[in-house]
């Protein structure tokens, strides 16, 4: 990998004291850095950065972007499925589970992360902390493989600086402390790119097959990993090594990836293809905004000073970086920009896929560019100070959080034992998670799609399902709704207003007001109200039908499948009969 490494096969001149005195430094690193690797440094980095990541990680529930709660519930679904092993009727099991805990997104996102999250729940118990611990483990995988990649391209010191900086960036810490797919996806992307670079340089079969497995894992973690395919094509164009593609082993690996990844993506396109296409099409940026979105957001997300340092590192890269290294890293940037600009989603967090490259150029500038020994030594200390600054700021960083939904779920589970609950408030998945996590016998059913339904998000295709007070009364009678949890805020739909007026009648008893604690201004003064329907009776309907805009059919399950809907203890203080 002589061409892909930093200029190591040729002598590098480092001026020691006077310009006339040269010290020839010759590296004996082979293509894959065959000299013995140091294990202590990367492991120490992972431990130290892990301490920062885990600091305060127990605080708060699921909140970020609504998706976080759905990732938590989907992990619970996988944990229950691994425990129950519904091999005879997996589809019916999934439908019944969704009917009871309607925040599962097993088809909307690939399943790999949820398998590991489910295993963590089985080992540690279901909680927000357990879910975040799963993400933290992926963060360790990311940091280790990024260290090895940079070490192979440059040296251990540059690898240490870039790894520490990458793990301690504010946006990275946000996703390292949140149950989102960005860190797991980025970790698997870095693994796949590492082995692709290795294969591109050496042509070894082992590297090619490792690349195929890591790429499959990345694609089965999140769809955004698809930009790696474009990256591979661009690197072939840049290096001219087309023989790496046109061979039998490459064809075998391509077939392996299709076999591993194809079933999920085929099922997703058949079951949710129209919904995904509609969501992408209806929320695309247009015109100049689409092409400049990431250019405008990067200075704020990555920080302007670090971005300037990265830009300078790119501009001066030919002085300290081998040509093929430079080309490969630029291909990474171009592939990410082209892919996410093409899809045109207004999602700032997708810029995180470029952070490793930007950190690489910033760290390389500080540790590799300068030739005067004293200046080189001083700039390496600057790099250390930069890492210490990021660590200090990272230790004081507090992720956005909310807390209080668990209290409502705990009150229901511990006091009443069973029942059907209608929920209408923000982040419904957070409430659903705790209704399952705190109820090992699964004696509650949560309704969240009885008033209105959205597509992937609220849009022109959203539908209201009830339109009058009589419709709401029929809803309670037909489904046997015993409890209602609503938020204290101005509703968006008329059906929500009707429900809030209805629970003010004598038919309902307010059981408690639960304030939601948060460090975010938009949650200030937010509370959840828990009501009991004093006229509760078992449901009239025998079937529960859930309107699904993300599938090509609705979900219909028999209510008799849930024995508690008829056997719940009736509340005291009945109004009328």
C-alpha positions in Angstrom: 0.0 0.0 0.0 2.9 2.3 -0.7 0.9 4.6 -2.9 -2.0 4.8 -0.4 0.1 5.4 2.7 1.7 8.7 3.6 4.9 9.2 1.7 6.8 6.5 3.6 8.7 4.5 1.1 10.5 7.6 0.2 12.6 9.6 2.6 10.9 12.5 4.4 13.1 15.4 5.4 12.5 17.0 8.8 14.6 20.0 9.5 16.0 19.7 13.1 17.6 23.0 14.1 19.3 24.7 11.1 17.9 24.6 7.6 21.1 22.9 6.4 20.7 20.0 8.8 18.4 17.3 7.6 17.4 14.1 9.3 16.2 11.4 6.9 13.3 9.6 8.3 12.5 6.4 6.5 9.4 4.4 7.4 9.5 0.7 7.1 5.7 0.4 7.1 4.4 -2.1 4.6 1.2 -1.9 2.7 -1.0 -2.8 5.7 1.4 -1.6 8.4 2.9 -5.1 9.0 4.9 -3.9 12.0 3.4 -4.8 15.3 0.5 -2.5 16.2 0.1 -0.8 19.6 -3.1 -1.9 21.3 -2.8 0.2 24.4 -3.3 3.6 22.7 -6.5 2.9 20.8 -8.0 1.1 23.8 -7.0 3.9 26.2 -8.6 6.4 23.8 -11.8 4.4 23.6 -12.0 4.2 27.4 -11.3 7.9 27.9 -13.8 9.0 25.3 -16.2 6.4 26.5 -16.2 8.0 30.0 -17.2 11.3 28.4 -19.9 9.6 26.3 -21.3 7.8 29.4 -21.3 11.0 31.5 -24.9 11.9 32.2 -26.2 9.2 29.9 -28.8 7.9 32.4 -30.6 11.3 32.5 -33.8 11.6 30.5 -36.0 9.5 28.3 -36.5 9.2 24.6 -37.0 12.5 22.7 -34.7 13.3 19.8 -36.6 13.8 16.5 -39.4 11.4 17.5 -37.3 8.7 15.9 -35.4 8.0 19.1 -38.5 6.6 20.9 -39.4 4.5 17.9 -35.9 3.0 17.9 -36.4 2.2 21.6 -39.8 0.5 21.0 -38.5 -1.4 18.0 -35.6 -2.8 20.1 -38.2 -3.9 22.7 -40.1 -5.7 19.9 -36.9 -7.6 18.8 -36.2 -8.5 22.5 -39.7 -9.9 22.9 -39.5 -11.7 19.6 -36.2 -13.3 20.5 -37.8 -14.4 23.8 -41.1 -15.6 22.3 -39.6 -17.0 19.0 -42.9 -16.7 17.0 -41.5 -18.8 14.1 -44.9 -20.2 13.2 -46.7 -16.9 12.7 -44.2 -14.1 12.6 -46.4 -11.6 10.6 -49.4 -12.1 12.9 -47.1 -11.7 15.9 -45.7 -8.4 14.5 -49.2 -7.1 13.8 -50.5 -8.0 17.3 -47.4 -6.4 18.9 -47.9 -3.2 16.9 -51.6 -3.1 17.8 -50.6 -3.2 21.5 -47.5 -1.0 21.2 -47.9 1.2 18.1 -44.4 2.7 17.8 -42.6 -0.3 16.1 -40.7 0.7 12.9 -39.1 -2.6 12.0 -39.8 -2.1 8.2 -39.2 1.6 8.0 -35.6 1.1 9.2 -33.4 -2.0 8.6 -33.2 -4.5 11.5 -29.5 -4.8 12.4 -29.3 -2.2 15.2 -32.5 -3.4 16.8 -31.0 -6.9 17.1 -28.2 -5.6 19.2 -30.5 -3.3 21.1 -32.8 -6.2 21.8 -29.9 -8.3 23.1 -28.9 -5.4 25.4 -32.5 -5.2 26.7 -32.4 -9.0 27.4 -29.1 -8.7 29.2 -29.6 -5.4 31.1 -33.4 -4.9 31.1 -35.4 -2.4 28.9 -34.5 1.2 29.7 -33.3 4.3 27.9 -29.9 3.7 29.5 -29.6 0.2 28.0 -30.6 1.6 24.6 -27.9 4.3 24.8 -25.4 1.8 26.0 -25.9 -0.1 22.7 -25.1 3.1 20.8 -22.1 3.6 22.9 -20.8 0.1 22.0 -21.1 1.1 18.3 -19.2 4.3 19.1 -16.4 2.1 20.4 -16.4 0.2 17.2 -16.3 3.5 15.2 -13.4 4.9 17.2 -11.3 1.7 17.0 -11.7 1.3 13.3 -11.2 5.0 12.6 -8.0 4.9 14.6 -6.7 1.9 12.7 -7.6 3.5 9.3 -5.7 6.7 10.1 -2.8 4.8 11.6 -2.5 2.8 8.4 -2.5 6.0 6.4 -0.4 8.2 8.6 0.9 7.3 12.1 -0.3 6.4 15.6 -0.1 10.0 16.9 -2.2 11.4 14.0 -4.6 8.5 14.5 -4.9 9.3 18.2 -5.6 13.0 17.6 -8.1 12.5 14.8 -9.9 9.7 16.8 -10.2 11.8 20.0 -11.4 14.9 18.0 -13.9 12.8 16.1 -15.4 11.3 19.3 -15.5 14.5 21.2 -17.1 16.8 18.6 -20.4 18.3 20.0 -22.6 16.8 17.3 -20.9 13.5 17.6 -21.6 13.5 21.4 -25.2 14.3 20.8 -25.6 11.2 18.7 -23.3 9.1 20.9 -25.7 9.9 23.8 -28.9 9.5 21.8 -30.6 6.3 20.5 -30.3 7.3 16.9 -28.9 5.3 14.0 -26.2 7.8 13.0 -23.4 6.4 15.2 -24.1 2.7 14.4 -24.4 3.5 10.7 -21.2 5.7 10.7 -19.3 3.0 12.6 -20.2 0.3 10.0 -19.5 2.8 7.2 -16.0 3.4 8.5 -15.4 -0.3 8.8 -16.5 -1.0 5.2 -14.5 2.0 3.9 -11.4 0.9 5.8 -11.5 -2.6 4.2 -12.3 -1.2 0.8 -9.2 1.1 0.9 -7.2 -1.9 2.0 -8.5 -4.0 -0.9 -8.1 -1.2 -3.3 -4.4 -1.0 -2.4 -3.5 -4.6 -1.9 -6.0 -6.6 -3.8 -6.2 -9.2 -1.1 -9.3 -11.4 -1.0 -9.6 -11.2 2.7 -10.0 -7.5 2.6 -12.6 -7.7 -0.2 -14.8 -10.2 1.7 -14.5 -8.2 4.9 -15.6 -5.1 2.9 -18.6 -7.0 1.6 -19.7 -8.1 5.1 -19.2 -4.7 6.7 -21.0 -3.0 3.7 -23.9 -5.4 4.2 -24.0 -4.6 7.9 -24.0 -0.9 7.1 -26.9 -1.2 4.6 -28.8 -3.3 7.1 -28.4 -0.6 9.8 -29.5 2.5 7.9 -30.3 3.3 4.2 -28.1 6.3 4.2 -25.1 4.0 4.1 -25.8 3.6 0.3 -23.4 6.5 -0.3 -20.5 4.0 0.2 -21.4 2.4 -3.2 -20.8 5.8 -4.9 -17.6 6.2 -2.9 -16.3 2.9 -4.2 -17.1 3.9 -7.8 -15.4 7.3 -7.4 -12.3 5.7 -5.9 -12.0 3.3 -8.9 -12.3 6.3 -11.2 -9.7 8.3 -9.2 -7.1 5.4 -8.9 -7.8 3.7 -12.2 -7.7 0.3 -10.5 -10.7 -1.2 -12.4 -9.1 -4.6 -12.2 -10.3 -4.6 -8.5 -13.8 -4.7 -9.8 -13.7 -6.9 -12.9 -12.8 -10.2 -11.3 -14.5 -13.3 -10.0 -14.1 -12.6 -6.3 -15.6 -9.1 -6.7 -18.6 -10.7 -8.4 -18.9 -13.2 -5.6 -18.8 -10.4 -3.0 -21.4 -8.4 -4.9 -23.7 -11.5 -5.0 -23.1 -12.0 -1.2 -24.1 -8.4 -0.5 -27.3 -8.8 -2.6 -28.2 -12.1 -0.8 -27.7 -10.5 2.6 -29.3 -7.1 1.9 -31.7 -7.8 -0.9 -34.5 -9.5 1.1 -35.0 -6.6 3.5 -34.9 -3.9 0.8 -37.2 -5.9 -1.4 -39.7 -6.3 1.4 -39.4 -2.6 2.3 -40.1 -1.5 -1.3 -43.1 -3.8 -1.6 -44.6 -2.9 1.8 -43.6 0.7 2.2 -42.3 1.8 -1.2 -45.0 4.2 -2.0 -44.9 5.8 1.5 -41.1 6.2 1.4 -41.3 7.7 -2.1 -44.0 10.1 -1.2 -42.1 11.2 1.9 -38.9 11.8 0.0 -40.7 13.6 -2.8 -42.9 15.8 -0.7 -40.1 17.0 1.6 -37.3 17.6 -0.9 -35.5 20.9 -1.0 -35.6 22.7 -4.3 -33.3 24.9 -6.3 -30.2 26.6 -4.8 -31.2 25.6 -1.3 -30.7 21.9 -2.2 -27.2 22.5 -3.5 -26.0 24.8 -0.7 -27.7 23.2 2.3 -24.8 21.3 3.7 -22.3 24.0 2.7 -24.3 26.4 4.9 -24.8 24.1 7.8 -21.3 22.5 8.1 -19.7 25.6 9.7 -22.3 25.5 12.6 -22.3 21.7 12.9 -18.6 21.0 12.7 -17.6 24.4 14.0 -16.2 27.2 11.9 -12.6 27.1 13.3 -12.3 23.3 12.8 -13.8 23.6 9.4 -11.3 26.3 8.4 -8.5 24.0 9.7 -9.8 21.1 7.6 -10.1 23.3 4.6 -6.5 24.4 5.1 -5.4 20.8 5.5 -7.1 20.0 2.2 -5.5 22.9 0.4 -2.0 21.9 1.7 -2.5 18.2 1.6 -0.1 17.5 -1.3 2.7 18.6 1.0 2.0 16.0 3.7 -0.4 13.5 2.2 0.1 10.9 -0.6 -1.8 11.6 -3.8 -4.0 8.5 -3.5 -4.8 9.2 0.1 -5.9 12.6 -0.8 -8.0 11.3 -3.7 -9.7 8.6 -1.6 -10.6 11.1 1.1 -12.0 13.6 -1.4 -14.0 10.8 -2.9 -15.6 10.2 0.5 -16.6 13.9 0.7 -17.9 14.0 -2.8 -19.9 10.7 -2.4 -21.6 12.0 0.7 -22.4 15.4 -0.7 -23.7 14.0 -4.0 -25.8 11.3 -2.4 -27.5 13.4 0.3 -27.9 16.4 -2.1 -29.6 14.1 -4.6 -32.1 12.9 -2.0 -32.5 16.6 -1.0 -33.8 16.0 2.6 -33.4 18.9 5.0 -31.6 16.7 7.5 -28.5 18.4 9.0 -27.5 15.2 10.8 -26.5 13.5 7.6 -23.4 15.8 7.5 -22.0 13.5 10.3 -20.9 11.1 7.6 -18.2 13.6 6.5 -16.9 14.3 10.0 -14.2 11.6 9.8 -12.7 13.1 6.6 -12.8 16.6 7.9 -11.1 15.6 11.2 -8.5 13.6 9.2 -7.4 16.7 7.2 -7.5 19.0 10.3 -5.4 16.5 12.4 -3.0 15.8 9.5 -2.3 19.5 9.0 -1.3 19.9 12.7 0.7 16.7 13.0 2.2 16.1 9.6 2.5 19.3 7.6 5.3 21.2 9.4 8.9 20.1 8.7 10.9 22.3 11.1 11.3 20.1 14.2 10.6 22.7 16.7 7.5 23.9 14.8 6.4 20.4 14.3 6.7 19.6 18.0 4.8 22.8 18.9 2.0 22.1 16.5 1.6 18.6 17.8 1.2 20.1 21.2 -1.5 22.4 19.7 -3.3 19.3 18.6 -3.1 17.9 22.1 -4.5 21.1 23.5 -7.3 21.0 21.0 -8.2 17.5 22.1 -8.1 18.5 25.7 -10.4 21.5 25.0 -12.9 19.3 23.2 -12.8 16.8 26.1 -13.4 19.5 28.7 -16.3 20.9 26.6 -17.6 17.4 26.0 -17.6 16.6 29.8 -19.9 19.6 30.4 -22.1 18.9 27.4 -25.7 17.9 28.3 -27.8 16.3 25.6 -31.4 17.6 25.1 -33.6 15.5 27.3 -37.2 15.1 28.6 -38.3 13.2 31.7 -41.8 12.4 33.1 -43.5 10.0 30.7 -42.2 7.1 32.8 -44.1 8.4 35.8 -47.4 8.3 33.9 -46.8 4.7 32.7 -45.6 3.7 36.2 -48.8 5.0 37.7 -51.0 3.1 35.3 -49.1 -0.2 35.5 -48.6 -0.2 39.3 -52.1 1.0 40.3 -54.5 -0.4 37.7 -52.8 -3.5 36.3 -54.5 -3.6 32.8 -56.6 -1.6 30.4 -56.7 0.2 27.0 -55.1 3.6 27.0 -55.7 6.4 24.5 -52.6 8.6 24.2 -52.5 12.0 22.5 -49.4 14.1 23.0 -45.9 14.7 21.8 -43.4 11.8 21.4 -46.0 9.0 21.7 -43.3 6.4 21.3 -41.7 7.4 24.6 -45.0 6.7 26.4 -45.4 3.4 24.5 -41.9 2.3 25.5 -42.5 2.7 29.2 -45.9 1.1 29.0 -44.2 -2.0 27.7 -40.9 -1.8 29.7 -42.7 -1.5 33.0 -45.3 -4.1 32.2 -43.7 -7.5 31.9 -47.0 -9.3 31.6 -48.1 -7.0 28.7 -51.5 -6.2 30.2 -52.1 -2.8 28.5 -52.9 -1.7 25.0 -52.0 1.8 23.8 -54.0 3.6 21.1 -52.3 6.4 19.3 -53.8 6.3 15.8 -57.5 6.6 16.8 -57.9 10.4 16.2 -55.8 11.0 13.2 -53.0 9.4 11.2 -49.9 10.7 9.4 -47.7 9.3 6.7 -44.1 9.1 7.7 -44.6 12.7 9.1 -47.5 15.1 9.0 -48.3 16.2 5.4 -51.2 16.8 3.1 -51.9 13.0 3.2 -52.7 13.1 7.0 -56.2 11.9 7.8 -58.6 12.7 10.7 -60.5 9.6 11.8 -63.1 11.2 14.1 -65.0 14.4 13.4 -67.5 14.9 16.2 -68.2 14.3 19.8 -70.4 11.4 18.8 -67.5 9.8 17.0 -65.4 10.1 20.1 -68.1 8.6 22.2 -68.4 5.7 19.8 -64.6 5.3 19.8 -64.6 4.8 23.6 -67.5 2.4 23.5 -66.4 0.3 20.6 -62.8 -0.1 21.8 -63.4 -0.2 25.6 -61.0 2.7 26.3 -60.5 3.0 30.1 -57.7 5.6 30.4 -56.8 8.7 28.5 -53.5 10.5 28.5 -53.5 13.9 26.9 -51.1 16.8 26.8 -51.7 20.3 28.0 -51.0 22.2 24.7 -52.9 23.7 21.8 -53.8 20.8 19.5 -53.2 20.7 15.7 -56.3 18.7 14.7 -59.9 19.3 15.4 -60.3 15.7 16.7 -57.7 16.5 19.4 -59.8 19.5 20.5 -62.9 17.3 20.7 -61.2 14.7 22.8 -59.9 17.4 25.3 -63.4 18.8 25.6 -64.9 15.3 26.1 -62.6 14.4 29.0 -63.7 17.5 30.9 -67.2 15.9 31.2 -68.5 14.1 34.4 -67.7 10.8 32.7 -64.0 11.2 33.4 -61.9 11.5 36.6 -58.6 13.3 36.5 -56.1 10.9 38.1 -53.1 13.2 38.0 -51.1 15.9 36.2 -47.6 14.9 35.4 -45.2 17.8 34.5 -42.4 17.0 32.0 -39.0 18.1 33.0 -36.6 19.2 30.2 -33.6 21.4 29.4 -35.3 22.5 26.2 -37.3 25.7 26.0 -40.1 24.2 23.8 -41.0 21.8 26.6 -41.3 24.5 29.3 -44.7 24.2 31.1 -45.6 20.9 29.3 -47.6 18.4 31.3 -49.5 15.2 30.7 -53.0 14.7 32.1 -54.2 11.2 33.1 -57.9 10.5 33.1 -60.0 7.5 33.9 -63.2 6.7 32.1 -65.7 6.0 34.9 -68.2 4.5 32.4 -65.7 2.0 31.1 -67.0 -1.2 29.8 -65.5 -4.1 27.7 -65.2 -3.2 24.0 -68.2 -3.7 21.7 -66.0 -4.4 18.7 -64.3 -7.7 18.3 -61.6 -6.3 16.0 -59.1 -3.5 16.3 -58.4 -1.8 13.0 -55.4 0.5 12.8 -55.2 2.9 9.8 -51.8 2.6 8.2 -50.7 5.1 5.6 -47.1 3.7 5.6 -48.3 0.2 4.5 -50.4 -0.8 1.5 -53.1 -2.2 3.9 -54.4 -1.5 7.4 -53.6 -3.7 10.4 -56.5 -5.6 11.8 -56.2 -7.8 14.9 -58.9 -9.5 17.0 -59.3 -7.9 20.4 -60.0 -11.3 21.9 -56.3 -11.9 21.5 -55.7 -9.6 24.5 -57.4 -11.3 27.4 -57.2 -8.2 29.6 -59.5 -6.1 27.5 -62.5 -8.0 29.0 -61.0 -8.9 32.4 -59.8 -5.6 33.7 -61.1 -4.5 37.1 -63.9 -2.0 36.8 -63.2 1.5 38.2 -65.1 2.7 41.3 -67.5 5.6 41.2 -69.4 4.5 38.0 -71.5 7.2 36.4 -74.9 5.8 35.4 -74.9 2.1 34.6 
